Amino acid sequence: MEHMNEHVVKIHPRKGFSSVNFAELFEYRYLLYLFVWRDVKTRYKQSYIGLIWILLQPLATMVIYSVFFGYLARFPSEGVPYPVYILAGITCWQFFSRSLTSVSTSLADQQALLSKIYFPRLLAPIAALLSSLSDLAVLFLLLLCVMVIFGVPPSFNMVVAFGYLILLGLLALAIGLILTGLDALIRDVRHGLALVTQLWYFASPIIYPIELVPEQFRFYYLLNPTTPLVQGFRWALLGGGVAAPPAWAVITSICVTIVLMLIGLMLFQRLERTIVDHI
């Protein structure tokens, strides 16, 4: 009896950064679009007022903070009406925190598909980040409306403001890549992240200007990678008396993002090979 020649193909995972196959990611761009559209659609699927829910929290927060911190405590707001000042910070932070949370839980959220079909695992965190842009668009339009109401014209540097938002998104993606594999294995990670983001909120210039931070601590405060990005967004969009962040702080934030992105990619590539067996 003749034996047919058997061809055995062994597939080995690539190691290092060569496993980030951008050409393959591009080939799966339609699946990426489906992931993003599904996330946006299902987020408010059972809600009667849909995306309006995105507006309620920042509006309520703006009103409460404006009364307590703007009117009663008389927090300075760098020559800008406090409601506009606070809403600009809230817009930045909600985009960052929602992106970070979505990216961090992206693999666990896709666990039903991970065990059934193949797709580049990196699509999951990227789709999570992109789906947060829908919320950002609504919040940004709300911010522009509030600026018009209070007579604050947009600065000529509005394009630069979008650059700071991109940097915030990349920072969220970098940290999320580090956490998403761990979250799929240890669900306590998401609970710890919720606590950290709450503390991080008050450690960033969201409800108060940098000038309120004592001079001797301001250098360390600016080492917080979100601080110069939030301040830069305010400066670029609102102009007026809003101070620009120090260049060294922005550069430091970018460098931190790059380092975290490299660490995140390495850890993600290491965990994605076995993640299906554990979720």
Sequence and secondary structure as in RCSB ss.txt:
>XXXX:A:sequence
MEHMNEHVVKIHPRKGFSSVNFAELFEYRYLLYLFVWRDVKTRYKQSYIGLIWILLQPLATMVIYSVFFGYLARF
PSEGVPYPVYILAGITCWQFFSRSLTSVSTSLADQQALLSKIYFPRLLAPIAALLSSLSDLAVLFLLLLCVMVIF
GVPPSFNMVVAFGYLILLGLLALAIGLILTGLDALIRDVRHGLALVTQLWYFASPIIYPIELVPEQFRFYYLLNP
TTPLVQGFRWALLGGGVAAPPAWAVITSICVTIVLMLIGLMLFQRLERTIVDHI
>XXXX:A:secstr
               GGGG  HHHHHHTHHHHHHHHHHHHHHHTTT SSTTHHHHHHHHHHHHHHIIIIIIIS  
  TTS HHHHHHHHHHHHHHHHHHHHHHHTHHHHTHHHHTTS   TTHHHHHHHHHHHHHHHHHHHHHHHHHHHT
T    TTHHHHHHHHHHHHHHHHHHHHHHHHHHHH THHHHHHHHHHHHHHHTSSSSS GGGS HHHHHHHHTST
HHHHHHHHHHHHH TT     HHHHHHHHHHHHHHHHHHHHHHHHHHTTGGGT 
